[in-house]
């Protein structure tokens, strides 16, 4: 098998890259370890930045998004029983959209297959070699048969636990890790959201978030210890804790309903530098993980492949490698900006297990400042809605 760009991973990064390359007349093959049904049902992020939505629209992927997504012009910071609205659109001129990552993936898969794109699902034993050469190879097993895919370039879009990053020779990468002393217990509930905009709640019992996925589906989270056992959290206990942490003095109430999915996710920060070596380019979670508090993971992945697709188009069109050579540099500027914002949001809203009381007082001081200062609220709004692309 032969293609111009071999893409490992059929998440938002890999599928979007394949779509962008197709629009530039560049061939690609996407390899995915999971089934199509699995990646189309995998619940992940749900907040899209304006720049992400603009790119989806510009590339013909937003027909269903424009029909079904929920546009939000603000978020609420809630603490001490009181809500404080951050008017995102008024402060920044930009907005966010609520549209589940699995829905984005469904739209991308349909677009790729309808245009004749090649996606191999349920591949096994993926191995990348020759990244220092001009013809790297991806070996894999599909339907019981061994296959070799020779490429000009390989894009590793297969997530934090994927194989792509390990294909870069030892000593070539520097990894930055930070593990946070808390995790999120998240639920997807078949109940209409009790809010029109996301609620970020700071509480003595720990952080809580009321998000949403549709007019009928709510997405909610509570802070738990990173080693917590999900079996210790029956549905009734989760709803009780959510009601306590999201409580409001204005009479607002939280509606509950059947929990259709729940799980615990660790909170971590991870960045690898550089994001490229030879003919192998890393994108999305293969190169960086951000704390979920800032709602940035999917959006950052889309920015990566936007930069990469333009760089590859320039190279195929003119032979100039300048944009390819600067891929890491351009992406990492945004990666570190997003890391700082997401870490700052996390530090402001989560209770620390060893706090003697002083950290909590600092957090309240920060929350009060953000909610009373137009300048501070504007800074939060600009980062939350996402900075425009270069």
N, C-alpha and C positions, 0 to 999 in steps of 0.2 A: 504494500500500500504506500501511496505517496501523496503528500499534501503540502501546502505552503506553511500553514501554521497548525501545529498539533496542540490541542487544548485539553488539559487534564482537569476534569471537574465540570459538572453541569449545574452549578449553582448560578446565582445572578451574575457573578463575574465572568465565568466561562461562557455562558449563553450570550450575555451582552457583547462580549468581545467577538464571538463568532458572528453575531448579527452586524456589528459595526464593520467588521472586515468584509462581510458579504456586500454591504452597501458600497464599499470601496473596490469591489471586484477581486477580492483576495480570498482564496479557498482556505477552508479550515475543516478539521475533524475534531469533534468533541467526544471524549471518553469519560464515562461516569460509572463508578462502582455500584451505585444503587439502581433500583428499578425506576422507571418513569413514574409509577404511582407513588413511590416513596418521596421523590424530590418534589412532586407536585402537592404533597400533603404535609410536608415538613414545615411545622410552624416555627417561624423565627421572627425577624423584625417586622415592624408594621408602619414605621414612620418614614416618609419619603421627604427629603429636602426639596426645595423648589428647583434647584439645579438638576436634580435627578429626574424630576417630573418633566422639566423642559427638554432634557435629552431624550426621554422616552417619547415625548410628543414629536420632537424633530425627526426621530428615526422610525415613526410609524407604529409604535408599540403602546400607545396610550388610549386606544379606542374604548376598551372596557374600563380602564382606569378612570377616564373622564366621565364615564357613565355611572360608576359604582363607588369610586373613592370618596372619602369625606375630607373636605378641605377645612383646616383649622387655622384660625387667626390669633390664637393665644393659648397659653397654658396657665394652670393655677399652681402656685406654691402655697401649701396649707401647713400651718403650724400653730400651736397653742389654740386649736379650735377655730382658727380664722383663715379664710381664703384670701389670697392676694393674686390678682390676675396680672400676668405679664403679657401685654398686648403685642404679640410678635409682629403682626403686619403693620400696625401703626408705628412701631418703633423702628422696624427694619425695612419696610416696604416689600417684604417677602412673607411667604406662608409655608405651611407643611401640609402634607396629605397623608391620610390614614388608608393604607392599602397593604394587605399582608404580603410578606415576601413570597409565600407560596403562590399567590395570585400573579405576582410579577413573573415568577418562574413559568407558570402555565402559559402566560401570554408569550413569553420568549420562545418556549418550545414549539408552540403552534406556528409562530412566525418563521422559525428556522426550518421546520419540516415542510411548511407550505411553500417555502422558497427553494426546496431541494437540498437543504442542509443535511449534513451527516452527523448523527448523534448515536453513539453506541452505548446503550445502557447495560448494566450488570456485567461489566468487564472485570476481570480478575488479574491479580499478579502483575500490576503495572510496574514497569521498570524503564527508567529514562537513562540513556547513555549518550556519550559523544557530545555533551553540551559545549565543549571547547572546540568542536569541529564546525564545519559549515553545513553538516548534514546530521544533526542529532536524530536519534531513533527512540521511539517509544515502543517497547515490547509489551504485549498484553495477551490475555486469553479471553476469547469470546466464543460462546457456544461450544466449549470444549476444544477449540482449535487455537493454536499459537499463531499470533499475528505480529508483524513488524510494520510500524508506521514511520517512514522516513520523512523528515520535515526540514524546512529552512530554519524554523524557530519553534520553540516549545514555550507555551504559557502555562505556568503552574497555578491553577485556580481551584485547587482541591482541598483548601481549608487547612486549619492548624495541624490536624493529624494526618494530612496527606503525604504522598511520597515525593512530591516535587522538590521541596526544600532540601531533603536529604540527598538529592542528586547533585547538589553543588559540593565540590570537594571540601574536605575538612579544612578549617582554618581560613576559609574565604569570607565567612559571614561573622558578624558580631550580633549577638542576640541580647535584647534588653527585656527582662522579665520583672513583673511586679504582681504578687498575689495579694488580693485584698482580704481582710479578716472577716468577710461576710459573703453571703451568697443570696441569690433570689429564688424564692419558691414562687413559681408562676402557675396560674391556672387560666384555662380557656373555658368560659362558662356560657351556656345557652340561655342568656338573659339579656334584655335590652340594657345598654349602658345607663348608669345613673348620672352621667355627666355628658355635657356636650363637648368638653375639651379635657385634655389630660390633666390629672391631678397628681402632683408630686407632694407627698406628705412626709413631713418630719415629725417624729413622735418619740417620746421617751421609751416606748417599747420597740422602736426600730422603724425604719423607712417603709413606706407603702406607696404603690403607684396604681392608680386607676386609669387604664388605657382602654382601647376599644378596637374592634376589627370591622364591625359593621353595625347597622342599626339593631341587629338581633344578637350580636356576639360581643361579649365583654372579655377583656384581657386584663388581669390583675396580678400584682406581685406584692410579696412581703419579704422583708429582710430576715434571713435566718443565718445561723452559724454555717460555715463552709462544710462542716462534716455532718450536717443534719441528715437524719434518715427520713425519707419521704413517708415512710409507714407511720411515723409519729404524728402525721398531719391528716387525719380524716377530714372530709369535706366540712363538717360542722365546725371543727376547730379553725379551719382556714377562714370561713366566713365570719366567725366571732372575732378573730384577730383583725381582719380587714375592717370590720365595723368599728373596732376600738381605735385603730390607727388613723382611719379616715374620718373620724367623728368631727362634726362641725357645729358651732354654736348657733347657726342660723336655721336649724331645723332640717337640714339636708339629711336624707336617709339613703342607705345603700341597699339596692334590690339584689337578692340572691337568686340562684337558679341551679340547674344541673351542671356539675363540673364534667366537661367532656375530655379534658386533658390536664395533667399537672406534672410538674417536674421541678428539679432543683438545678440551677446553673451557677457554677462558680464565677466569681468576678475577678478578672485578671486584665493586666495590660501586657502586651507583647509587641515588640518591634524587631525586625531583622534588617540589618544594613550590610551591604546594599541589597536592593530588591532584584538584582540581576547578576548573572554570571555567564559570560560567553553568549550562547544563543538561548539561554533559559531565563525567562522573566517571571517573577512571582507577582501575584495580584490577590487582593482581598485577604481573607483570613490566613492564607499561606504565608503572608508577609507581616500581618499585624492583627492584633486583637485589641479592641477598646472596651472599657467598662460600658455596660449597656445603658447606664443612666443617661447618657447624652444622645442615645438613639442614632448612632453614627455608623455602625458596622457595614450595613448594606450600602449606604450612601458612599462610604469611603471606597468600597470595592468597585462601585460603578465609576467613580472618578479615576481609579487606577487604570481600568481598561479603556476609558475614554482617552487617557494620555497614551496608552500603549497602542491603541488602534491608529491614532494619528501618527505616531512615530513609525509604525510599520508601513502605513500608507506612504509616508514621505520616502522611506527607504526603497520600497518597491517602485515608487514612481520616479525617483531621481538618483537612487544609489547613495544618497547622502545619509550617513549614520549619526549625524549630530543629535537628532531627537531621540534615537534609540540609546545613544551613549548617556543622555541626560535623563533617562526615564526614572531612575531611582531618585535623583536629585529633585526632580519636579514633584514626584509623588510624596517623598518624605517631608517636604515642607508642609503639605497639608496633613499628613499623618501625625506629625508632632503637634501641630496646632489642635487637631481633634483630640489627641491624647491628653493634652493639657486641659482642654475644656471638659472632657468626660471625667477626668480624674478630679477636677475642681468641683463639678456637680456631685460626684460621688462623695467626696470629702465633706461637702456642705450638708448632705441629706441623710447620711447613714450614721447610726450610733456605733461607737467603737466599744469593743468588749472590755477594754481596760481603762475606760475613761473615769477619771476621778471627779468629774464634774466640770473641769476647766474646758475641755474640748466642746462639750455641749453648750457652754456659754459662748464660746467663740463661734460655733455654728449658728446660734440664734442671732448673734451680732451680725454675721454675714448675711443671713436671711433678711433681717430687718433692713440692712443697708440696700440689698438688691431690690427689696419691695418698696423702698422709700426714695431711692435715687433714680432719676430718669437716666443718668449716664450709666449707672451699673445695670439697670434693667435693659438698656439698649445693647450693652455688651453681651449680656446673656442672650437676648433675642437674636442678634446678628449671628452668633455662633450656633444657636439652636436651629434656626432655619437653614443654616449652611451658607458658607461663603460662596460667592460666584466662582465659576471656573476661571482660570487664567485666560 
